[in-house]
Amino acid sequence: MTQEIPDFRYTELDRKIWEEKLEKFVPHRIFDAHTHFWSNRFVTPETRCDNDWLDHQTDGELLLRVSQMLYPGRTVDFLTFSMPVTGADYERLNPWAASEVKKLSPHSLAAMLVTPDIPGETIRTMVKTYGFAALKPYHLFAAPGRIRIRDYFTPEQMEAADEGKLAVVLHCRSGVAADIAELEECATRYPGIRWILAHCGAAFNPDFLEPVVRRLADMPGIWFDISGICEVYPQALLLKHVNRKRIFFGSDIALGSGGCRRGRVVSLANSVLWYKNPERTTFWVYEQLLAMRRACDLMELTGSEVEDIFFRNAADFFRPEG
């Protein structure tokens, strides 16, 4: 079966890690709150991409099949959005992503990727037309030298999100500590927005989260996904200081990239190393799950609390009516 999926292989090492270290930890229901689609049909002459995202196309069918192999025997719902490729044709890409979500599960959802040039009124129309459950701004869309949240998610867009009480999946520029003051201001000014800080607030190094985790715990309207975090300590920080009902599992998987890469993120002093070694490592998402298992063990989570993080928290967040 793996040969039928481009850019994806499941090895004996992967199988051993799943069966010996993850099978008993990962619950049977999962809501994966951070996954990606991409198709090169939306490349334009203005497209710029400094990584290999364009080499790994992912639609709904492939995302579902890969997830079934990564989490065998599990039922998975998804929140999915496009890879944040600069200069893509988002006028067509966002509706395509919304349509591909329908190939996943009945309760899976799409987020709308938002670039700074999209008017607030367009967001209102797109959400109403395509049923987007969240917005996904991204710091790479800011103009060169512009690094504030408002540079890639504009006040006009925040007003639309606030009015619609929308979720916003925010990838902070270089860790939430660098953006904490502006995030506090925005959370106060736009109380209708439900902010989901991706990657524990981009805490790939614990130093990016540790100085501000208590401030975040006291802020209303803040949730977290733990996608891509391969270190135990950032996850343990959240489990210790933040309401555990506000933490979501996410894998960051897209075919051949994100959670499907082989390797892990390693913290070094006050920076990070994106370590990749396809021949000697397992999937990034398995490294994340191993860190999650260890953090949950250290913080003595109950089985029910683990199930909350993997499924119920996100399900209740996106489907409060049940």
Residue frames as qw, qx, qy, qz and C-alpha x, y, z in Angstrom:
[[0.000, 0.885, 0.465, 0.000, 0.00, 0.00, 0.00],
 [0.319, -0.759, 0.065, 0.564, 2.80, 2.47, 0.82],
 [0.414, -0.063, 0.557, 0.717, 4.11, 2.21, -2.75],
 [0.167, 0.670, 0.634, 0.348, 0.84, 3.67, -3.99],
 [0.186, -0.950, -0.208, 0.143, 1.42, 6.90, -2.07],
 [0.562, 0.625, -0.138, 0.524, 4.04, 9.27, -3.56],
 [0.103, 0.640, -0.388, 0.656, 6.75, 10.58, -1.22],
 [0.631, -0.479, 0.342, -0.505, 5.63, 8.32, 1.64],
 [0.676, 0.139, -0.723, 0.030, 7.04, 5.09, 3.05],
 [0.698, -0.576, 0.197, -0.378, 6.38, 3.27, 6.30],
 [0.435, 0.490, -0.738, 0.161, 9.40, 1.39, 7.63],
 [0.724, -0.242, -0.629, 0.145, 10.02, -1.34, 10.16],
 [0.285, 0.007, -0.445, 0.849, 11.39, 1.32, 12.53],
 [0.358, -0.220, -0.057, -0.906, 8.13, 3.27, 12.27],
 [0.742, -0.268, -0.513, -0.339, 6.07, 0.16, 12.93],
 [0.624, -0.131, -0.621, 0.456, 8.19, -0.74, 15.97],
 [0.062, 0.084, -0.312, 0.944, 7.90, 2.76, 17.48],
 [0.540, -0.251, -0.215, -0.774, 4.14, 2.77, 17.00],
 [0.791, -0.234, -0.538, -0.175, 3.56, -0.71, 18.42],
 [0.653, -0.140, -0.545, 0.507, 5.99, -0.48, 21.34],
 [0.274, -0.143, -0.310, 0.899, 5.71, 3.17, 22.38],
 [0.222, 0.024, -0.083, -0.971, 2.58, 4.81, 20.96],
 [0.384, -0.251, -0.788, -0.411, -0.14, 2.22, 20.42],
 [0.401, -0.503, -0.720, 0.261, -1.25, 2.21, 24.06],
 [0.187, -0.353, -0.235, 0.886, -0.96, 5.98, 24.41],
 [0.179, 0.046, -0.345, -0.920, -2.88, 7.34, 21.41],
 [0.500, 0.251, 0.611, -0.560, -6.66, 7.15, 21.96],
 [0.411, 0.288, 0.816, 0.287, -8.98, 5.62, 19.39],
 [0.246, 0.872, 0.402, 0.132, -10.62, 8.96, 18.50],
 [0.472, -0.244, 0.092, 0.842, -8.47, 11.83, 17.26],
 [0.285, 0.928, 0.238, -0.016, -9.19, 15.37, 16.17],
 [0.650, -0.052, 0.164, 0.740, -6.06, 16.48, 14.30],
 [0.039, 0.912, 0.305, -0.273, -6.30, 20.27, 14.54],
 [0.004, 0.828, -0.353, -0.436, -3.35, 21.16, 12.30],
 [0.689, 0.092, 0.632, 0.342, -2.94, 19.54, 8.86],
 [0.077, 0.606, -0.285, -0.739, -2.19, 20.83, 5.35],
 [0.739, 0.516, 0.429, 0.060, -3.30, 20.55, 1.72],
 [0.040, -0.669, 0.358, 0.651, -1.41, 21.67, -1.36],
 [0.743, 0.437, 0.476, 0.177, -1.68, 21.41, -5.16],
 [0.378, -0.287, 0.329, 0.817, 0.70, 22.90, -7.74],
 [0.224, 0.609, 0.621, 0.439, -2.24, 23.85, -9.92],
 [0.168, -0.943, -0.285, 0.038, -2.37, 27.04, -7.81],
 [0.556, -0.332, 0.174, 0.742, 1.20, 28.14, -8.53],
 [0.339, 0.919, 0.199, -0.030, 1.40, 31.53, -10.28],
 [0.599, 0.566, -0.146, 0.547, 4.27, 33.58, -11.78],
 [0.172, -0.763, 0.271, -0.562, 4.37, 35.41, -8.43],
 [0.910, -0.395, -0.115, -0.060, 4.75, 32.25, -6.35],
 [0.220, 0.663, -0.618, 0.360, 7.79, 32.19, -4.09],
 [0.908, -0.390, -0.020, -0.152, 8.72, 29.23, -1.90],
 [0.100, 0.757, -0.622, 0.174, 12.09, 28.89, -0.17],
 [0.499, -0.277, 0.796, -0.202, 11.50, 25.32, 1.00],
 [0.035, 0.084, -0.916, -0.391, 10.32, 22.07, -0.62],
 [0.459, 0.299, 0.577, -0.606, 6.59, 22.48, -0.08],
 [0.587, 0.487, -0.219, -0.609, 5.89, 22.57, -3.82],
 [0.281, 0.332, -0.885, -0.166, 7.37, 19.07, -4.11],
 [0.020, -0.141, -0.949, 0.282, 4.72, 17.48, -1.90],
 [0.430, -0.187, -0.278, -0.838, 1.16, 17.79, -3.14],
 [0.006, 0.151, 0.910, -0.387, -1.56, 16.64, -0.74],
 [0.446, -0.267, -0.338, -0.785, -5.30, 16.36, -1.31],
 [0.674, -0.340, 0.279, -0.594, -8.05, 14.96, 0.88],
 [0.969, 0.064, -0.199, -0.130, -7.67, 11.38, -0.28],
 [0.644, 0.372, -0.506, 0.436, -3.92, 11.30, 0.36],
 [0.165, -0.499, 0.476, -0.705, -4.20, 13.02, 3.74],
 [0.833, -0.243, 0.140, -0.476, -6.75, 10.47, 4.87],
 [0.944, 0.163, -0.280, 0.055, -4.73, 7.48, 3.65],
 [0.418, 0.464, -0.536, 0.568, -1.49, 8.71, 5.22],
 [0.397, -0.459, 0.399, -0.687, -3.27, 9.39, 8.53],
 [0.941, -0.126, -0.036, -0.313, -4.72, 5.87, 8.52],
 [0.830, 0.246, -0.395, 0.307, -1.19, 4.52, 8.23],
 [0.156, 0.497, -0.479, 0.706, 0.25, 6.83, 10.88],
 [0.412, -0.192, 0.556, -0.697, -2.56, 6.12, 13.37],
 [0.367, -0.032, -0.868, -0.334, -3.72, 2.57, 12.55],
 [0.308, -0.424, -0.846, 0.100, -7.15, 1.66, 13.83],
 [0.078, -0.406, -0.382, 0.826, -7.96, 5.26, 14.83],
 [0.212, 0.778, 0.554, 0.208, -10.91, 7.40, 13.75],
 [0.379, -0.258, -0.002, 0.889, -9.63, 10.85, 12.79],
 [0.213, 0.910, 0.355, 0.032, -11.32, 14.19, 12.15],
 [0.591, 0.056, 0.105, 0.798, -9.27, 17.08, 10.79],
 [0.102, 0.932, 0.095, -0.335, -8.84, 20.83, 10.65],
 [0.700, 0.094, 0.410, 0.577, -6.99, 21.43, 7.39],
 [0.194, 0.922, 0.018, -0.334, -5.67, 24.44, 5.49],
 [0.746, 0.628, -0.095, 0.199, -3.36, 25.13, 2.59],
 [0.713, -0.176, -0.035, 0.678, 0.41, 25.29, 2.86],
 [0.023, -0.920, -0.128, 0.369, 1.31, 29.00, 3.24],
 [0.636, 0.136, 0.392, 0.651, 2.97, 29.49, -0.14],
 [0.018, -0.634, -0.036, 0.772, 3.63, 33.13, -0.99],
 [0.223, 0.418, -0.433, -0.767, 2.02, 34.31, -4.23],
 [0.156, 0.194, 0.957, 0.150, -0.28, 31.32, -4.74],
 [0.304, -0.273, -0.437, -0.801, -3.71, 31.74, -6.32],
 [0.043, 0.111, 0.806, -0.580, -5.66, 31.85, -3.08],
 [0.527, 0.161, -0.006, -0.834, -8.85, 32.95, -4.80],
 [0.792, 0.129, -0.472, -0.366, -9.07, 29.40, -6.16],
 [0.399, 0.236, -0.828, 0.315, -6.94, 27.54, -3.61],
 [0.260, -0.105, 0.617, -0.735, -9.13, 28.25, -0.57],
 [0.777, 0.107, 0.032, -0.619, -12.35, 26.94, -2.17],
 [0.711, 0.282, -0.639, -0.080, -10.44, 23.87, -3.38],
 [0.146, 0.229, -0.813, 0.515, -9.21, 23.18, 0.17],
 [0.522, -0.016, 0.410, -0.747, -12.78, 23.49, 1.46],
 [0.834, 0.209, -0.242, -0.449, -13.96, 20.94, -1.11],
 [0.548, 0.325, -0.758, 0.136, -11.12, 18.50, -0.35],
 [0.234, -0.258, 0.689, -0.636, -12.07, 18.43, 3.34],
 [0.791, 0.041, 0.083, -0.605, -15.28, 16.66, 2.32],
 [0.768, 0.283, -0.570, -0.072, -13.18, 13.63, 1.35],
 [0.111, 0.377, -0.765, 0.510, -11.97, 13.19, 4.95],
 [0.137, -0.323, -0.893, 0.281, -14.67, 12.61, 7.57],
 [0.093, -0.748, -0.570, -0.328, -18.14, 14.08, 8.12],
 [0.402, -0.873, -0.206, 0.183, -16.87, 16.25, 10.98],
 [0.619, -0.108, 0.141, 0.765, -13.64, 17.48, 9.36],
 [0.064, 0.939, 0.232, -0.244, -13.26, 21.22, 8.78],
 [0.620, 0.426, 0.113, 0.649, -11.32, 23.68, 6.66],
 [0.266, -0.748, -0.119, 0.596, -9.57, 26.91, 7.60],
 [0.491, 0.840, 0.157, 0.169, -9.17, 29.78, 5.16],
 [0.645, -0.143, 0.035, 0.750, -5.60, 30.88, 4.50],
 [0.051, 0.963, 0.257, -0.064, -5.54, 34.67, 4.76],
 [0.583, 0.167, 0.047, 0.793, -3.00, 36.98, 3.14],
 [0.159, -0.451, -0.302, 0.825, -2.79, 40.65, 4.19],
 [0.107, 0.099, -0.371, -0.917, -4.36, 41.88, 0.92],
 [0.206, -0.413, -0.849, -0.257, -7.65, 40.01, 1.40],
 [0.256, -0.398, 0.056, -0.879, -10.39, 42.50, 2.46],
 [0.251, -0.015, 0.771, -0.585, -12.45, 41.84, 5.53],
 [0.683, 0.272, 0.110, -0.669, -15.62, 41.71, 3.44],
 [0.626, 0.348, -0.654, -0.243, -14.13, 38.94, 1.32],
 [0.086, 0.162, -0.911, 0.370, -13.46, 36.96, 4.49],
 [0.493, 0.144, 0.498, -0.699, -17.10, 37.35, 5.55],
 [0.727, 0.371, -0.216, -0.536, -18.29, 36.16, 2.13],
 [0.483, 0.357, -0.799, -0.038, -15.87, 33.22, 1.94],
 [0.121, -0.098, 0.854, -0.496, -16.74, 32.00, 5.43],
 [0.611, 0.249, 0.347, -0.667, -20.45, 32.15, 4.64],
 [0.698, 0.446, -0.354, -0.434, -20.07, 30.53, 1.21],
 [0.636, 0.335, -0.694, 0.036, -17.62, 27.74, 2.00],
 [0.818, -0.517, -0.179, -0.177, -18.18, 27.19, 5.71],
 [0.507, 0.422, -0.540, 0.522, -14.62, 27.83, 6.87],
 [0.687, -0.601, -0.400, 0.082, -14.26, 27.04, 10.56],
 [0.542, -0.664, 0.036, 0.514, -11.19, 29.22, 11.11],
 [0.414, 0.895, -0.162, 0.048, -8.78, 31.68, 9.53],
 [0.859, -0.235, 0.125, 0.437, -5.07, 30.99, 9.05],
 [0.213, 0.952, -0.217, 0.032, -2.84, 34.07, 8.68],
 [0.917, -0.074, 0.015, 0.391, 0.89, 33.46, 8.42],
 [0.317, -0.816, 0.127, 0.467, 3.93, 35.56, 9.20],
 [0.531, -0.053, 0.561, 0.633, 5.60, 34.71, 5.86],
 [0.277, 0.711, 0.551, 0.339, 2.96, 36.83, 4.14],
 [0.207, -0.894, -0.101, 0.384, 4.19, 40.05, 5.79],
 [0.499, 0.838, -0.134, 0.178, 6.17, 42.47, 3.64],
 [0.739, 0.164, -0.347, 0.554, 9.96, 42.32, 4.09],
 [0.218, 0.254, -0.374, 0.865, 11.00, 43.92, 7.37],
 [0.538, -0.369, 0.015, -0.758, 7.45, 43.88, 8.78],
 [0.358, 0.091, -0.903, 0.220, 7.17, 41.56, 11.77],
 [0.363, -0.044, 0.512, -0.777, 4.13, 42.54, 13.82],
 [0.332, 0.329, 0.878, -0.102, 0.99, 40.38, 13.91],
 [0.362, 0.744, 0.294, -0.478, -0.89, 43.25, 12.26],
 [0.092, 0.592, -0.555, -0.577, 1.53, 43.12, 9.33],
 [0.143, 0.083, -0.917, -0.363, 0.19, 39.74, 8.24],
 [0.144, -0.553, -0.820, -0.013, -3.26, 39.77, 9.87],
 [0.089, 0.335, 0.059, 0.936, -4.65, 43.24, 9.43],
 [0.186, 0.150, 0.539, -0.807, -6.99, 45.18, 11.72],
 [0.590, 0.159, -0.226, -0.759, -9.69, 45.00, 9.03],
 [0.615, 0.059, -0.770, -0.160, -9.36, 41.21, 8.99],
 [0.170, -0.055, -0.800, 0.573, -9.40, 41.06, 12.78],
 [0.402, 0.107, 0.221, -0.882, -12.62, 43.07, 12.78],
 [0.696, 0.097, -0.476, -0.529, -14.23, 40.51, 10.45],
 [0.515, 0.029, -0.836, 0.187, -12.99, 37.65, 12.62],
 [0.033, 0.040, 0.612, -0.789, -14.21, 39.40, 15.77],
 [0.543, 0.084, -0.037, -0.835, -17.62, 40.06, 14.28],
 [0.779, 0.087, -0.502, -0.365, -17.99, 36.42, 13.20],
 [0.690, -0.523, 0.441, -0.236, -16.52, 35.04, 16.45],
 [0.857, 0.413, -0.309, -0.019, -14.07, 33.08, 14.31],
 [0.822, -0.423, 0.220, 0.310, -11.14, 30.94, 15.34],
 [0.387, 0.863, -0.325, 0.015, -7.74, 32.18, 14.15],
 [0.937, -0.154, 0.053, 0.309, -4.83, 29.73, 13.91],
 [0.078, 0.969, -0.230, 0.042, -1.82, 31.96, 14.53],
 [0.881, 0.046, -0.096, 0.460, 1.77, 30.97, 13.79],
 [0.268, -0.935, 0.064, 0.224, 3.79, 33.48, 15.79],
 [0.444, 0.832, -0.331, 0.013, 6.86, 34.87, 14.08],
 [0.494, 0.418, -0.686, 0.332, 9.62, 33.50, 16.32],
 [0.381, -0.240, -0.785, 0.425, 7.80, 32.27, 19.38],
 [0.229, -0.800, -0.501, -0.238, 4.91, 33.80, 21.26],
 [0.508, -0.586, -0.211, 0.595, 7.22, 35.57, 23.72],
 [0.305, -0.030, 0.275, 0.911, 8.24, 37.97, 20.92],
 [0.170, -0.385, -0.496, -0.759, 4.59, 38.82, 20.20],
 [0.274, -0.427, -0.797, 0.326, 3.07, 38.66, 23.67],
 [0.005, 0.388, 0.267, -0.882, 2.37, 42.38, 24.12],
 [0.325, 0.135, -0.417, -0.838, 0.64, 42.72, 20.75],
 [0.368, -0.223, -0.880, -0.200, -1.27, 39.49, 21.26],
 [0.154, -0.429, -0.678, 0.577, -2.58, 40.74, 24.61],
 [0.156, 0.337, -0.002, -0.929, -3.67, 43.99, 22.97],
 [0.372, 0.036, -0.653, -0.659, -5.42, 42.19, 20.10],
 [0.305, -0.291, -0.904, 0.075, -7.14, 39.72, 22.42],
 [0.040, -0.456, -0.512, 0.727, -8.51, 42.64, 24.44],
 [0.221, 0.339, -0.182, -0.896, -9.55, 44.74, 21.46],
 [0.593, 0.116, -0.555, -0.572, -11.17, 41.84, 19.55],
 [0.435, -0.244, 0.748, -0.438, -12.77, 39.65, 22.25],
 [0.856, 0.254, 0.127, -0.431, -14.80, 37.69, 19.70],
 [0.595, 0.536, -0.596, -0.053, -11.70, 36.09, 18.19],
 [0.897, -0.372, 0.238, -0.039, -10.71, 32.67, 19.50],
 [0.260, 0.777, -0.571, -0.055, -6.96, 32.51, 19.04],
 [0.984, -0.117, 0.107, 0.084, -5.33, 29.10, 18.54],
 [0.060, -0.837, 0.522, 0.153, -1.57, 29.46, 18.96],
 [0.922, 0.310, -0.226, -0.039, -0.02, 26.93, 16.60],
 [0.725, 0.284, -0.468, 0.419, 2.94, 24.83, 17.76],
 [0.575, -0.564, -0.412, 0.426, 2.48, 25.81, 21.44],
 [0.038, -0.972, -0.011, 0.231, 2.92, 29.42, 20.33],
 [0.651, 0.672, -0.298, 0.190, 5.79, 28.47, 17.95],
 [0.496, -0.734, 0.441, -0.143, 7.66, 27.17, 21.01],
 [0.894, 0.316, -0.305, 0.091, 10.08, 24.94, 19.14],
 [0.436, 0.242, -0.577, 0.647, 12.56, 26.06, 21.78],
 [0.408, -0.616, -0.636, 0.222, 11.23, 26.23, 25.38],
 [0.280, -0.295, -0.143, 0.902, 12.71, 29.73, 25.72],
 [0.100, -0.219, -0.446, -0.862, 10.08, 30.94, 23.24],
 [0.521, -0.528, -0.546, -0.390, 7.30, 30.02, 25.68],
 [0.586, -0.310, -0.597, 0.452, 8.64, 29.76, 29.23],
 [0.178, -0.026, -0.254, 0.950, 8.87, 33.53, 29.99],
 [0.353, -0.047, -0.092, -0.930, 5.22, 34.18, 29.09],
 [0.342, -0.213, -0.892, -0.206, 3.31, 30.95, 29.74],
 [0.124, -0.442, -0.701, 0.546, 1.72, 32.31, 32.93],
 [0.198, 0.353, -0.021, -0.914, 0.57, 35.47, 31.14],
 [0.368, 0.035, -0.704, -0.607, -0.96, 33.33, 28.41],
 [0.238, -0.281, -0.917, 0.151, -2.72, 31.16, 30.97],
 [0.002, 0.498, 0.510, -0.702, -4.48, 34.25, 32.32],
 [0.176, 0.238, -0.325, -0.898, -5.50, 35.63, 28.91],
 [0.649, 0.367, 0.538, -0.393, -9.07, 34.98, 27.72],
 [0.676, 0.670, -0.002, -0.307, -9.63, 33.67, 24.24],
 [0.179, 0.671, -0.710, -0.116, -6.36, 31.73, 23.91],
 [0.969, -0.042, 0.220, -0.107, -6.02, 28.05, 22.93],
 [0.121, -0.660, 0.695, 0.258, -3.01, 26.02, 21.78],
 [0.969, 0.210, -0.084, -0.095, -2.19, 23.25, 19.36],
 [0.591, -0.625, 0.477, 0.180, 0.93, 21.20, 20.04],
 [0.869, 0.479, 0.100, 0.080, 1.76, 20.32, 16.43],
 [0.608, 0.670, -0.253, 0.341, 5.42, 19.91, 15.54],
 [0.275, -0.781, 0.445, -0.342, 6.78, 20.20, 19.10],
 [0.850, 0.141, -0.500, 0.088, 9.31, 17.42, 19.64],
 [0.199, 0.341, -0.625, 0.673, 10.63, 18.66, 22.98],
 [0.412, -0.459, -0.772, 0.151, 9.05, 17.48, 26.23],
 [0.245, -0.305, -0.416, 0.821, 9.44, 20.73, 28.18],
 [0.212, -0.039, -0.182, -0.960, 7.25, 23.10, 26.08],
 [0.549, -0.314, -0.648, -0.424, 4.42, 20.59, 26.24],
 [0.506, -0.356, -0.667, 0.416, 4.94, 20.10, 29.98],
 [0.080, -0.075, -0.185, 0.976, 4.83, 23.89, 30.47],
 [0.434, -0.198, -0.362, -0.800, 1.39, 24.03, 28.90],
 [0.636, -0.316, -0.696, -0.107, 0.13, 21.05, 30.87],
 [0.434, -0.253, -0.564, 0.656, 1.34, 22.61, 34.12],
 [0.079, -0.255, -0.201, 0.942, 0.21, 26.21, 33.69],
 [0.346, 0.043, -0.355, -0.868, -2.62, 26.31, 31.11],
 [0.726, 0.099, 0.401, -0.550, -6.17, 25.01, 31.39],
 [0.322, -0.169, 0.885, 0.290, -5.79, 21.56, 29.81],
 [0.494, 0.595, 0.616, -0.148, -9.15, 21.96, 28.09],
 [0.295, 0.897, -0.064, -0.322, -7.46, 24.60, 25.90],
 [0.185, -0.541, 0.744, 0.346, -4.84, 22.29, 24.41],
 [0.853, 0.397, 0.061, -0.333, -5.42, 20.49, 21.08],
 [0.683, -0.160, 0.602, 0.382, -3.53, 17.71, 19.38],
 [0.570, 0.775, -0.081, -0.261, -2.25, 18.60, 15.91],
 [0.884, -0.066, 0.330, 0.323, 0.23, 16.79, 13.68],
 [0.064, 0.774, -0.321, -0.542, 1.24, 19.41, 11.07],
 [0.575, -0.019, 0.749, 0.329, 1.19, 16.61, 8.53],
 [0.597, 0.668, -0.104, -0.432, 1.22, 17.13, 4.80],
 [0.969, 0.174, 0.128, 0.124, 2.47, 14.48, 2.43],
 [0.758, 0.348, -0.077, 0.546, 6.27, 14.51, 2.46],
 [0.181, 0.489, -0.248, 0.817, 6.58, 17.56, 4.70],
 [0.514, -0.544, 0.156, -0.644, 5.63, 18.81, 8.16],
 [0.698, -0.381, 0.511, -0.327, 4.79, 15.90, 10.43],
 [0.964, 0.241, 0.107, -0.021, 5.57, 13.40, 7.65],
 [0.349, 0.763, -0.516, 0.175, 9.21, 14.47, 7.46],
 [0.898, -0.196, -0.309, 0.244, 11.79, 12.20, 9.02],
 [0.396, 0.302, -0.346, 0.795, 13.66, 13.90, 11.84],
 [0.370, -0.744, -0.519, 0.201, 12.69, 16.37, 14.52],
 [0.067, 0.862, -0.083, 0.495, 13.10, 19.92, 15.76],
 [0.731, -0.246, -0.386, 0.505, 15.91, 20.25, 18.30],
 [0.167, -0.979, -0.041, -0.105, 16.36, 23.23, 20.64],
 [0.734, 0.101, -0.161, 0.652, 19.87, 24.65, 20.84],
 [0.231, -0.128, -0.233, 0.936, 20.60, 27.49, 23.30],
 [0.288, 0.513, 0.356, -0.726, 18.09, 30.15, 22.18],
 [0.434, 0.401, -0.460, -0.662, 17.52, 28.79, 18.66],
 [0.861, 0.088, 0.434, -0.248, 16.34, 25.62, 16.92],
 [0.038, -0.381, 0.811, 0.443, 17.81, 23.08, 14.53],
 [0.821, 0.272, 0.046, -0.500, 15.55, 21.50, 11.92],
 [0.272, -0.420, 0.855, 0.135, 17.19, 18.09, 11.91],
 [0.855, 0.330, -0.017, -0.399, 16.43, 15.78, 8.97],
 [0.091, -0.441, 0.881, 0.145, 17.93, 12.35, 8.38],
 [0.772, 0.118, -0.190, -0.595, 15.61, 10.24, 6.23],
 [0.680, 0.220, -0.698, -0.033, 17.58, 7.02, 6.60],
 [0.397, 0.044, -0.770, 0.499, 17.94, 6.86, 10.39],
 [0.181, 0.040, 0.439, -0.879, 14.87, 8.57, 11.83],
 [0.124, 0.512, 0.850, -0.020, 11.14, 8.15, 12.17],
 [0.059, 0.721, 0.440, 0.531, 8.38, 10.63, 11.35],
 [0.051, 0.330, -0.258, 0.906, 8.41, 14.06, 12.90],
 [0.615, -0.413, -0.105, -0.663, 4.88, 13.46, 14.20],
 [0.866, -0.228, -0.436, 0.087, 6.01, 10.26, 15.95],
 [0.455, 0.132, -0.411, 0.779, 8.77, 12.25, 17.66],
 [0.278, -0.379, 0.061, -0.880, 6.10, 14.76, 18.71],
 [0.800, -0.349, -0.303, -0.381, 3.88, 11.98, 20.05],
 [0.752, -0.066, -0.503, 0.420, 6.78, 10.49, 22.01],
 [0.165, 0.216, -0.322, 0.907, 7.40, 13.90, 23.62],
 [0.526, -0.370, -0.121, -0.756, 3.70, 14.25, 24.31],
 [0.838, -0.265, -0.474, -0.055, 3.54, 10.82, 25.98],
 [0.591, -0.011, -0.471, 0.655, 6.49, 11.72, 28.20],
 [0.074, -0.289, 0.158, -0.941, 5.08, 15.14, 29.10],
 [0.685, -0.375, -0.262, -0.567, 1.73, 13.62, 30.00],
 [0.811, -0.193, -0.506, 0.221, 3.49, 11.05, 32.15],
 [0.376, 0.130, -0.385, 0.833, 5.57, 13.69, 33.94],
 [0.262, -0.220, 0.111, -0.933, 2.49, 15.82, 34.63],
 [0.127, 0.126, 0.929, -0.324, 0.46, 12.75, 35.66],
 [0.494, 0.079, -0.219, -0.838, -2.44, 13.24, 33.28],
 [0.631, 0.105, 0.695, -0.326, -5.35, 10.84, 33.60],
 [0.345, 0.178, 0.813, 0.433, -6.49, 8.78, 30.64],
 [0.195, 0.806, 0.556, -0.060, -9.52, 11.02, 30.33],
 [0.076, -0.863, 0.109, 0.487, -7.34, 14.15, 30.15],
 [0.304, -0.273, 0.708, 0.576, -5.24, 12.55, 27.40],
 [0.282, 0.489, 0.789, 0.244, -8.44, 11.78, 25.49],
 [0.065, 0.892, 0.276, -0.353, -9.50, 15.41, 25.94],
 [0.139, -0.689, 0.391, 0.594, -6.33, 16.69, 24.27],
 [0.260, -0.064, 0.831, 0.488, -6.49, 14.21, 21.42],
 [0.003, -0.411, -0.788, -0.458, -10.18, 14.64, 20.65],
 [0.143, -0.734, -0.653, 0.121, -12.76, 16.15, 22.99],
 [0.210, -0.601, -0.099, 0.765, -11.19, 19.61, 23.44],
 [0.011, -0.183, 0.498, 0.848, -11.12, 20.38, 19.71],
 [0.103, -0.410, -0.843, -0.332, -14.44, 18.65, 19.05],
 [0.178, -0.734, -0.556, 0.347, -16.11, 20.77, 21.74],
 [0.177, -0.496, 0.109, 0.843, -14.35, 23.91, 20.47],
 [0.081, 0.129, -0.587, -0.795, -15.45, 23.50, 16.85],
 [0.425, -0.320, -0.704, -0.471, -18.76, 21.73, 17.46],
 [0.117, -0.154, 0.598, -0.778, -20.10, 23.16, 20.74],
 [0.707, -0.044, -0.016, -0.706, -23.57, 21.93, 19.85],
 [0.623, -0.207, 0.741, -0.141, -22.24, 18.35, 19.98]]
